[in-house]
Amino acid sequence: MNRVRSFVLVASIGVVLVLVGGGLIVTVGAAESSYRQAVLFAEILSQVSDNYVDPVDTTILLDGAYERMLAGLDANGAYLSPSEVVEWNKKRSGDLVGPGFSVLRVGRILQVVAVEPGSAAEAGGLAVGDHVRSVDGMLVADLSLGQARRRLEGEAGTMVDVEVLHPADSFRRARIESVRRATARAGFHVGIEDGIAVLRIDDLGAADPKRVAAELDDVRSRGVAHLLVDLRFLADGGPRDIARTAPLLAGAVRLRLRDRSGRLVDSVEKEAAESAWPGQVSVLVNGATAGGAEALALLLRLGRKARVYGEPTYGLGAEPKLLELDNGAGIVVSALRWETELGETWNGDGLKPDDVIEGRGDDPESAGADQLRQVLERLHAADAASARPT
């Protein structure tokens, strides 16, 4: 057994013993399984070190293993080098803004899920479904969602250089320079589609509740009785960002942030406002509905008995925490989870629709339009059925 193999094997066994001693492994079977996995890990590392065509730097190899291990937990998981820990801990200005598009992590792919109309990103050809390869020259494949978003954000007026792949164009590479700027959008749009009011929210923080209420009141005055809240492709913003608008639509907001032991860490508490829509409410979501949008959809389901249509949501209902290690490195894990006052959560599996409806089309825009059409047809049929005399 060579030097690397013996060192890693001893280290791996030591890790297992620490875990067992610390109470993280609570059954003999689990301990034995972890021990076997540790030995297998040591064997793989030693075989690579002995047989790879070029000399192997085991430190780099192990850092890569740590990154993959943490990334395998969820979109928040990350292994940080000592320099990345310093960067993570730097005080961040509250005035940071984005580059005109939103992203979510799908496996190792950082995917664009929304592009702001009129932004430099849109002018540069960025579209929903594109893959972000690098930000200012740094590859993002091994970055967590939080790390990637931090690199994309910056002070208003600064530039960000993004390299993307266009899957719809044979994965053609392109570079897009986008200006970071505060959004000029109202954060929402109200319209009437086939006799049904559609409230499309695209920025939880920007939506002014008074304007939302006024526009919904105008639509209702025209005899529209059913409201569809469209939360698709709404990935930015967390549960705290729904506190302004949610009471108008869903009633009282009571969300709890707890650690794994159940200890209360934070909460969002807002009493119900005068309802901006006393009539029937439904919700439309998809796989790019994440974070605060998922919380709003759940509250509408619970508080307004709203039926949810579309596809399962992303499942971003936890907040990350940095745990610093003795060597200066650190790990970021989802240590805190949001839930309703009754304990319902959307983290991990996301929110499951009451009616699964998938759009058909050659691109996200046409598929989204088809999905909306199908949902409106379903709502018309349900409204007609409920209006028939019994």
Number of C-alpha atoms within 10 A of each C-alpha: 7 9 9 15 18 14 13 19 20 13 15 21 18 14 15 22 15 13 15 18 11 10 9 12 18 12 11 10 10 13 17 13 13 20 19 15 15 21 18 14 16 22 16 13 19 22 13 16 19 15 10 10 8 9 10 14 9 15 9 10 14 12 14 13 14 16 20 17 14 20 23 14 13 21 25 23 26 28 26 27 18 15 11 15 20 13 12 16 9 9 7 11 9 7 10 15 20 21 29 23 22 21 26 27 22 13 13 16 17 26 22 21 24 24 20 18 13 11 19 20 21 18 13 13 13 27 22 19 19 22 24 25 20 19 20 13 11 14 14 18 16 19 25 25 21 19 19 22 19 15 16 24 19 21 17 15 13 13 17 20 17 22 19 22 20 18 12 12 9 8 12 10 14 15 17 18 17 24 21 24 20 16 15 11 14 16 16 17 16 19 15 14 12 11 15 19 21 25 20 18 22 23 20 27 19 18 20 14 17 13 12 21 18 12 17 21 14 12 20 19 10 9 10 16 17 21 26 26 23 26 26 25 25 26 25 23 15 22 23 17 21 21 23 18 23 24 23 21 24 25 21 17 26 16 24 23 21 19 16 10 7 11 11 13 12 14 18 16 13 16 13 14 15 12 14 21 18 14 12 14 22 21 25 25 28 28 19 26 29 31 27 24 31 31 31 27 29 24 24 24 19 15 15 17 14 21 19 24 26 25 24 22 27 26 22 29 24 25 20 17 14 18 14 15 13 6 8 13 16 21 19 22 21 21 16 22 21 27 22 19 13 9 9 14 23 24 23 15 13 22 25 19 20 15 15 15 20 17 21 15 13 9 13 15 15 13 15 19 13 17 22 22 15 18 22 19 13 15 19 16 12 11 14 10 11 10 9 7 5 5
